[in-house]
Amino acid sequence: MKKALHLRLAATLACISAFAVSTPTMASDLPDLQGMEVVVVTENAYPPLQFVNPKTGDAIGWEYDAMAELSKRLNFTLVIENSSWDAMIPAVSQAQYDIGMTGITIRDDRREKVDFSDAYMRSEMFMLVRADETRFASGPEFAAIEDGLVGAQAGTTPFYTAVYEVLDGNEQNPRITLFETFGASIQALRTGDVDLVLTDGTAGAGYVDANPGVFKLVGEAMGAEDFGFIFPKGSELVPAINSGIASMKADGTLDKLNTKWFLEYKIGQ
């Protein structure tokens, strides 16, 4: 965030804390950011939250729609940029971007580097496997297969779930194959280079629906976690975005986005 933007933020948001309430927020109560530019970074690698439509080449998804709606309600100019997952949290923490969005689980260790918005979605981890997989259907069964490999991105919720809930708690376990993007781990699963990918259930269902006969989800949910947008520490945008999220919850907009992206839209259509 450049110094000029920081000064505009301070001037525009000086009174925003008055809008950060715990009760549902109506549109008329929302702060007006007066068209200020807000730079949002994403990875475009976690459908249906954000990804590139393979047919059109357009970047789309639940988070794109949600952020566009927030920009309308709060009156800011939305600018989207892209970054890899491993660079995103450090970049946001250094104020290179104003907001980060890529299905980021709200975690206390991450709060040491960035601030989070209120949760906009709840996530549950499930096991995504090839459709013909018959060797295992649970974490313990997978762990018992000595040569079974799980694909993940370092530092993500699927990675930590694999380490601490499926395997032995060793973050250097050689049975974990690391990939730069979530999509790369899915491709490795497809080709047989790994045997398991842990994913949020909604995203996993999207891959199954888009690839009939290729993938399936097995086992029970491995805990629930919440997704939030991230900001540089002390960002004055947080209460404004929280007010927007509250208003979208109150009027059913978030439910409509869930229906659109998790029930109606087929990834890869």
Secondary structure, 3 states (H helix, E strand, C coil): CCHHHHHHHHHHCCCHHHHCCCCCCCHHHCCCCCCCEEEEEECCEECCCEEECCCCCCEECHHHHHHHHHHHHHCCEEEEEECCHHHHHHHHHCCCCCEECCCCECCHHHHCCEEECCCCEEEEEEEEEECCCCCCCCHHHHHCCCCCCEEECCCCHHHHHHHHHHCCCCCCCCCEEECCCHHHHHHHHHHCCCCEEEEEHHHHHHHHHHCCCCEEEECCCCCEEEECCEEECCCCCHHHHHHHHHHHHHCCHHHHHHHHHHHHCCCCC
